[in-house]
């Protein structure tokens, strides 16, 4: 005999079924997130809250002599960095002096001694260190196109990671490569996965730092998916808008040298007085567009929020390990305001940061030419970073 079911009973049964299915879905998603979420210890990640990049020492230099490596950044510099309140440094390292493509696992031992001495100095001070392979463009272009070179690079990193693995994994982080010049995000994901596996084989306990393709901007981070390795922090760089942060720079866009005195925030009204003096047509158009884009703290916030949302959805930690303004031609108050806006946005989203750079063209300190090139802290830049310079 067929039993009749009332409409109320049917509705109740359907409601129970939908609730059960919903709860099951939530449970599956929660379990998947738990299984795939980051394994980077919170205490380890906490070492990367406020950092500074060490440029032109073991990278971006024409001179890698023992004298240069010994004298460029000294114990006094490290003491100054600590006194400013930084908790870590990003130690940029050009691979060429100790990498041979034909025998990539055989590291130049004499150069390795210089690297070890620098790491002893930095880690001995109590600072955490992001060990960043920071190659020349020539190196990166070869990596982009040559699979054999990728294999050699992975072998190099395996050997290097094995050497570095004896150091404290709580305070030494291994960054695969700075700003890869690989435009194809899919290819970069493959390269990065191959190299990360080699790093992990050499250093099983250390946290790896990975990034997006090309120049590691926010938009490039959004194009990739995380590695299978869960002991990884993802890095992005923030220099937008480049027509402000790189004004007057002689590298990069060929029209940047024509941009000087560019203000921040931007508006058509603020850039209009500058336009007649800009002789280069491309630069003039870029400056006009910069004004129309109305860059301000809210726009910076939206960029940082995009990166934060990407990381939250994937359950991975994030760092912004480069941002800054080229000092030579940027109006001081505009430069300080941009730095403060970026730093505040990052901290609102609980993203650790490392400014570019210590005492170079973007520096939190400046070299005193009348005093043997000693670095002197810039208290205004320190304040924009939420730090206090002890003069």
VEXTORNU-167125 format. One line per 4 residues: number of its first residue (from 1); for each residue x, y, z of C-alpha. Coordinates in Angstrom, 2 decimals, decimal comma. Layout:
NUM	X:Y:Z  ...
//
This chain:
1	0,00:0,00:0,00  1,36:3,37:-1,04  1,77:5,83:1,80  0,80:9,46:1,33
5	3,23:12,15:2,39  1,91:15,55:3,35  3,36:18,69:1,76  4,65:19,77:5,15
9	6,36:16,42:5,66  7,92:16,54:2,20  9,21:20,06:2,77  10,65:19,02:6,10
13	12,40:16,00:4,58  13,87:18,10:1,77  15,07:20,67:4,26  16,85:17,99:6,29
17	18,39:16,56:3,10  19,65:19,96:1,92  21,05:20,72:5,38  22,88:17,38:5,43
21	24,32:17,97:1,98  25,37:21,49:2,94  27,08:20,32:6,13  28,83:17,55:4,24
25	30,09:20,09:1,70  31,34:22,38:4,43  33,09:19,45:6,11  34,77:18,39:2,85
29	35,92:21,95:2,10  37,19:22,40:5,64  39,07:19,10:5,50  40,57:19,98:2,12
33	41,69:23,35:3,42  43,18:21,78:6,52  45,01:19,15:4,47  46,37:21,72:2,01
37	47,07:24,67:4,26  50,51:26,04:5,04  52,86:24,24:7,41  55,07:27,29:7,96
41	55,23:27,69:11,75  53,67:30,93:12,98  56,73:31,67:15,11  58,95:31,30:12,03
45	56,75:33,55:9,93  56,81:36,17:12,71  60,51:36,76:11,98  59,52:38,38:8,65
49	57,45:41,34:9,79  59,75:44,31:9,06  62,74:43,89:6,78  65,20:45,67:4,52
53	66,96:44,56:1,33  70,77:44,42:1,27  71,58:45,55:-2,27  74,87:46,01:-4,16
57	76,81:43,73:-1,82  76,64:40,14:-3,09  74,45:41,17:-6,05  74,01:44,14:-8,43
61	77,72:44,85:-8,33  80,53:44,89:-10,87  82,96:43,98:-8,13  82,79:40,72:-6,17
65	86,33:40,90:-4,88  87,10:39,86:-1,33  87,75:43,51:-0,44  84,33:44,63:-1,71
69	82,50:41,79:0,02  84,32:42,46:3,28  83,90:46,25:3,31  80,60:47,07:1,59
73	78,29:45,97:4,44  79,91:45,72:7,86  79,07:44,94:11,47  78,33:48,65:11,91
77	75,70:48,47:9,15  74,12:45,40:10,73  74,04:47,17:14,09  72,35:50,17:12,47
81	69,75:47,93:10,79  68,98:46,30:14,12  68,77:49,67:15,89  66,17:50,89:13,39
85	63,89:48,04:14,43  64,14:45,72:11,44  63,74:42,04:12,29  65,11:40,58:9,05
89	67,12:41,30:5,94  66,71:40,06:2,40  70,23:39,04:1,43  70,50:39,36:-2,36
93	73,03:36,97:-3,94  74,19:36,90:-7,57  74,78:33,22:-8,49  77,35:33,79:-11,25
97	80,47:33,95:-9,03  79,93:30,43:-7,68  77,84:28,73:-10,34  79,24:26,77:-13,28
101	76,67:25,44:-15,74  78,86:22,50:-16,71  79,23:21,37:-13,08  76,41:23,10:-11,18
105	76,69:21,02:-8,01  80,34:22,00:-7,51  80,14:25,36:-5,77  83,11:27,73:-5,78
109	84,49:27,07:-2,29  86,41:30,32:-1,93  83,33:32,36:-2,76  81,23:30,16:-0,50
113	83,53:31,15:2,38  82,66:34,80:1,76  78,96:33,97:1,76  79,30:32,03:4,98
117	81,11:34,92:6,65  78,28:37,28:5,66  75,64:34,86:6,95  77,56:34,47:10,20
121	77,50:38,25:10,60  73,80:38,61:9,82  72,44:35,62:11,71  74,83:36,24:14,59
125	73,20:39,63:15,12  69,82:38,03:15,76  68,33:39,09:12,42  66,46:36,58:10,28
129	67,74:36,25:6,71  65,98:35,62:3,41  68,70:34,14:1,20  67,63:35,44:-2,21
133	69,17:34,22:-5,46  69,24:37,51:-7,37  70,64:36,88:-10,88  71,48:39,24:-13,71
137	69,05:39,64:-16,59  71,31:37,53:-18,79  71,03:34,60:-16,36  67,25:34,95:-16,14
141	66,76:35,16:-19,89  68,70:31,94:-20,36  66,58:30,26:-17,68  63,46:31,34:-19,54
145	64,33:29,54:-22,75  66,77:26,71:-22,01  65,53:23,55:-20,27  69,08:22,30:-19,76
149	69,91:25,51:-17,95  66,82:25,00:-15,75  68,11:21,55:-14,84  71,54:22,99:-14,05
153	69,97:25,72:-11,91  67,99:23,12:-9,96  71,15:21,07:-9,39  72,97:24,21:-8,23
157	70,19:24,99:-5,75  70,17:21,40:-4,46  73,87:21,64:-3,62  73,54:25,16:-2,19
161	70,53:24,21:-0,07  72,42:21,21:1,28  75,23:23,56:2,32  72,81:26,03:3,94
165	70,74:23,33:5,65  73,05:23,26:8,68  71,84:26,75:9,62  68,82:27,47:11,81
169	65,62:26,92:9,77  63,72:29,24:12,12  65,70:32,24:10,89  67,06:31,36:7,44
173	64,64:31,35:4,50  65,53:30,19:0,98  64,15:32,30:-1,90  64,22:30,47:-5,23
177	64,85:33,50:-7,42  64,21:37,21:-7,67  61,86:38,49:-10,39  62,05:35,70:-12,98
181	61,91:37,01:-16,54  59,55:34,23:-17,62  56,43:35,70:-19,18  54,56:32,39:-19,48
185	53,07:31,79:-16,02  52,55:28,08:-16,76  56,21:27,62:-17,70  57,35:29,51:-14,61
189	55,18:27,30:-12,41  56,94:24,27:-13,89  60,40:25,77:-13,44  59,64:26,88:-9,90
193	58,26:23,44:-8,96  61,39:21,72:-10,30  63,75:24,05:-8,45  61,67:23,98:-5,25
197	61,88:20,17:-5,22  65,67:20,42:-5,48  65,81:22,97:-2,66  63,61:20,75:-0,50
201	65,84:17,75:-1,13  68,86:19,74:0,01  67,18:21,47:2,95  64,24:19,40:4,25
205	63,37:21,71:7,17  63,83:25,20:5,75  61,02:27,42:4,48  61,14:28,23:0,78
209	60,13:31,61:-0,66  58,39:31,41:-4,05  56,97:34,06:-6,37  55,01:34,76:-9,53
213	56,51:35,14:-13,02  58,09:38,17:-14,68  58,60:40,99:-12,16  56,76:39,39:-9,22
217	54,06:42,07:-9,17  50,65:41,46:-7,60  49,07:40,74:-10,98  51,70:38,06:-11,63
221	51,09:36,41:-8,26  47,41:36,10:-9,18  48,35:34,03:-12,25  49,94:31,13:-10,38
225	48,83:28,37:-8,02  50,79:27,25:-4,95  53,40:24,52:-5,02  52,61:21,09:-3,62
229	55,21:21,82:-0,94  53,38:23,48:1,96  56,44:24,86:3,77  56,49:27,86:1,43
233	55,93:31,60:1,72  54,81:33,52:-1,39  56,39:36,85:-2,22  55,28:39,77:-4,33
237	56,82:43,17:-5,12  54,95:46,44:-5,09  56,28:49,41:-7,06  53,05:50,55:-8,63
241	52,75:53,07:-10,08  56,20:52,77:-11,64  55,92:56,19:-13,25  56,07:57,59:-9,73
245	58,36:55,12:-7,92  60,92:54,92:-10,75  60,86:58,51:-11,99  64,26:59,53:-13,31
249	65,58:55,95:-13,31  68,02:55,10:-16,09  67,02:51,42:-16,21  63,66:49,92:-17,19
253	61,34:52,03:-19,35  63,25:54,28:-21,75  61,08:57,29:-20,89  61,59:57,20:-17,10
257	64,59:59,57:-17,22  62,25:62,31:-18,46  59,99:62,02:-15,42  61,09:64,15:-12,47
261	59,30:65,87:-9,62  56,24:63,62:-10,10  53,89:63,97:-7,11  51,91:61,41:-5,13
265	48,92:61,13:-4,74  48,10:61,80:-8,39  45,40:63,72:-10,16  45,10:65,56:-13,50
269	45,33:68,85:-11,63  48,55:67,92:-9,82  50,44:66,73:-12,90  49,20:69,44:-15,29
273	51,91:71,99:-14,31  54,64:69,41:-15,08  53,48:68,47:-18,58  54,86:71,44:-20,60
277	58,42:70,75:-19,36  58,39:67,05:-20,37  60,07:66,97:-23,77  59,60:63,26:-24,49
281	56,18:62,50:-25,98  55,92:59,00:-24,45  56,87:60,34:-21,02  54,35:63,16:-21,33
285	51,59:60,67:-22,17  52,61:58,41:-19,28  52,56:61,36:-16,88  49,13:62,47:-18,09
289	47,80:58,92:-17,65  49,33:58,74:-14,16  47,36:61,84:-13,21  44,13:60,42:-14,59
293	44,62:57,15:-12,68  44,39:59,07:-9,37  46,80:56,96:-7,37  46,28:57,28:-3,62
297	46,16:55,21:-0,43  42,82:53,65:-1,41  44,20:52,40:-4,72  47,29:50,97:-3,02
301	44,99:49,28:-0,51  43,04:47,60:-3,30  46,23:46,15:-4,79  47,37:44,74:-1,45
305	43,87:43,37:-0,82  44,04:41,41:-4,10  47,24:39,71:-3,00  45,84:39,05:0,46
309	42,67:37,48:-0,94  44,72:35,23:-3,26  46,72:33,95:-0,29  43,73:33,52:2,01
313	41,83:31,48:-0,57  44,78:29,13:-0,88  45,75:29,01:2,79  49,31:30,21:2,20
317	51,43:32,92:3,90  52,49:36,03:2,05  55,29:38,60:2,15  55,97:41,76:0,18
321	59,74:41,64:-0,01  60,31:44,65:-2,26  58,72:48,10:-2,35  60,24:51,56:-2,43
325	60,77:54,84:-4,29  63,89:55,93:-6,18  65,07:58,89:-4,14  66,94:60,99:-6,71
329	64,03:62,83:-8,33  60,90:62,05:-6,30  59,54:64,89:-4,16  60,40:64,02:-0,58
333	56,91:64,39:0,91  55,39:62,36:-1,92  57,98:59,60:-1,49  57,38:59,41:2,26
337	53,61:59,37:1,84  53,72:56,53:-0,71  56,01:54,46:1,54  53,73:55,06:4,52
341	50,62:54,16:2,50  52,13:50,88:1,25  53,48:49,92:4,65  50,14:50,66:6,34
345	48,19:48,63:3,75  50,50:45,65:4,17  50,23:45,77:7,94  46,43:46,06:7,81
349	46,43:42,76:5,93  49,05:41,26:8,28  51,58:40,88:5,46  55,26:41,07:6,42
353	57,43:43,36:4,33  60,99:44,23:3,31  61,65:47,65:1,80  64,08:48,18:-1,06
357	66,73:49,06:0,06  69,17:49,69:2,92  71,57:52,36:1,61  71,18:52,34:-2,15
361	69,14:54,54:-4,45  65,90:53,80:-2,56  67,48:53,69:0,88  66,30:54,01:4,44
365	69,89:55,17:4,98  72,18:57,30:2,81  75,91:57,02:2,22  77,92:59,95:3,63
369	80,61:60,60:1,01  82,45:62,96:3,36  82,72:60,25:5,99  84,12:57,31:4,08
373	80,76:56,28:2,63  79,34:55,34:6,04  75,59:54,81:6,03  73,55:57,36:7,97
377	69,88:56,61:8,71  67,19:58,83:7,22  64,81:59,46:10,14  61,93:60,55:7,87
381	62,01:57,34:5,83  62,28:55,33:9,04  59,21:57,14:10,38  57,28:56,38:7,17
385	58,06:52,73:7,86  56,75:53,05:11,40  60,29:52,86:12,81  62,42:55,29:14,79
389	65,93:56,22:13,71  68,47:56,46:16,51  70,94:59,08:15,34
//
